[in-house]
Amino acid sequence: MSIVERLRAAGCVFAEDEAALLQEAADNPAHLEELVRQRIDGLPLEHVVGWALFCGQRVVVTRGVFVPRHRTELLVDLATELRPGVAVDLCCGSGAVGAVLQHRLPDATVYAADIDPAAVECARKNLTNVFEGDLFDALPSHLKGHIDVVVANVPYVPTDDIQFMPVEARDHEARVALDGGVDGLDAMRRVAAQAKHWLRPGGHLMSETSERQAPAALAAFTAAGLDARLVTSDDTTAVVGSA
Ligand SMILES: C[S@@+](CC[C@H](N)C(=O)[O-])C[C@H]1O[C@@H](n2cnc3c(N)ncnc32)[C@H](O)[C@@H]1O
């Protein structure tokens, strides 16, 4: 059986494209066979080849780290429009958001932070100024009151819904990257509550949410004293708050 046929038999919808990417990633035939086997065993393609395409840019994604989703590109576009001088990619995972922002805005100073050491190690392959710790606590204190834009793509899946996620996410992305607590908004509420201490007056916080969670997300931003609104694209809802 050819590689394409094997991938198709394993349920890979874009088998031709995947086969080409696996061939590109492999150093030799034995390595290629190992990568094909990993993919057939269910490892996300991005973890097999070690990168994901995000906003047209290749971003390093190591095993166990959240694979950046195309729907999150809305947050990057919104942040770019604001042309921040100081931007923070909070809950950065691979650092995809921060890496693209830095690429689009070379004069900006971009910081990133995550609580998961594996994510921090991965993000350091994509950008500088990556810190490890709980939400804003990870950041240097001199940033307090000086941040123009915080992009926080926090975990927002309600705990009981994780079982319904695709197996690639459930089995290969860290639980801390997905689990947002009972209603999915635990991390978002905490970020919103702290945001005003870190943003400059008029600075912005933005997070991705779902259509179902959007009213509660908006309420969380408003309760934290932010002037908040929802922005939607074809497949995403973002909540954007101004300090
Ligand atoms: C949904 S993933 C998003 C990753 C990345 N921003 C992206 O869009 O690809 C959420 C990330 O939040 C991190 N995280 C969860 N709880 C956190 C906390 N209390 N402080 C900092 N990071 C946290 C996870 O480790 C994970 O990398």
The ligand as an SDF file (V2000), in Angstrom:
LIG
                    3D

 27 29  0  0  0  0  0  0  0  0999 V2000
   -6.2970   27.0790   24.3640 C   0  0  0  0  0  0  0  0  0  0  0  0
   -4.5570   27.0240   24.6560 S   0  0  0  0  0  0  0  0  0  0  0  0
   -4.0710   28.4230   23.6520 C   0  0  0  0  0  0  0  0  0  0  0  0
   -2.6280   28.4410   23.2820 C   0  0  0  0  0  0  0  0  0  0  0  0
   -2.2500   29.5590   22.3090 C   0  0  0  0  0  0  0  0  0  0  0  0
   -2.5810   30.8600   22.8410 N   0  0  0  0  0  0  0  0  0  0  0  0
   -2.9180   29.3650   20.9630 C   0  0  0  0  0  0  0  0  0  0  0  0
   -3.8660   30.0850   20.6660 O   0  0  0  0  0  0  0  0  0  0  0  0
   -2.4900   28.4910   20.2230 O   0  0  0  0  0  0  0  0  0  0  0  0
   -4.4970   27.6610   26.3150 C   0  0  0  0  0  0  0  0  0  0  0  0
   -3.0990   27.7760   26.9320 C   0  0  0  0  0  0  0  0  0  0  0  0
   -3.2850   28.3540   28.2440 O   0  0  0  0  0  0  0  0  0  0  0  0
   -2.3310   27.7960   29.1220 C   0  0  0  0  0  0  0  0  0  0  0  0
   -2.8200   28.0110   30.4960 N   0  0  0  0  0  0  0  0  0  0  0  0
   -3.8230   27.3790   31.1360 C   0  0  0  0  0  0  0  0  0  0  0  0
   -3.9890   27.8660   32.3720 N   0  0  0  0  0  0  0  0  0  0  0  0
   -3.0560   28.8530   32.5210 C   0  0  0  0  0  0  0  0  0  0  0  0
   -2.7060   29.7270   33.5910 C   0  0  0  0  0  0  0  0  0  0  0  0
   -3.3620   29.7130   34.7580 N   0  0  0  0  0  0  0  0  0  0  0  0
   -1.7030   30.6100   33.4090 N   0  0  0  0  0  0  0  0  0  0  0  0
   -1.0250   30.6300   32.2120 C   0  0  0  0  0  0  0  0  0  0  0  0
   -1.2850   29.8160   31.1740 N   0  0  0  0  0  0  0  0  0  0  0  0
   -2.2990   28.9330   31.3180 C   0  0  0  0  0  0  0  0  0  0  0  0
   -2.2310   26.3600   28.6790 C   0  0  0  0  0  0  0  0  0  0  0  0
   -1.0320   25.7720   29.1320 O   0  0  0  0  0  0  0  0  0  0  0  0
   -2.3340   26.4820   27.1430 C   0  0  0  0  0  0  0  0  0  0  0  0
   -1.0600   26.5810   26.5750 O   0  0  0  0  0  0  0  0  0  0  0  0
  1  2  1  0
  2  3  1  0
  2 10  1  0
  3  4  1  0
  4  5  1  0
  5  6  1  0
  5  7  1  0
  7  8  2  0
  7  9  1  0
 10 11  1  0
 11 12  1  0
 11 26  1  0
 12 13  1  0
 13 14  1  0
 13 24  1  0
 14 15  1  0
 14 23  1  0
 15 16  2  0
 16 17  1  0
 17 18  1  0
 17 23  2  0
 18 19  1  0
 18 20  2  0
 20 21  1  0
 21 22  2  0
 22 23  1  0
 24 25  1  0
 24 26  1  0
 26 27  1  0
M  CHG  2   2   1   9  -1
M  END
$$$$
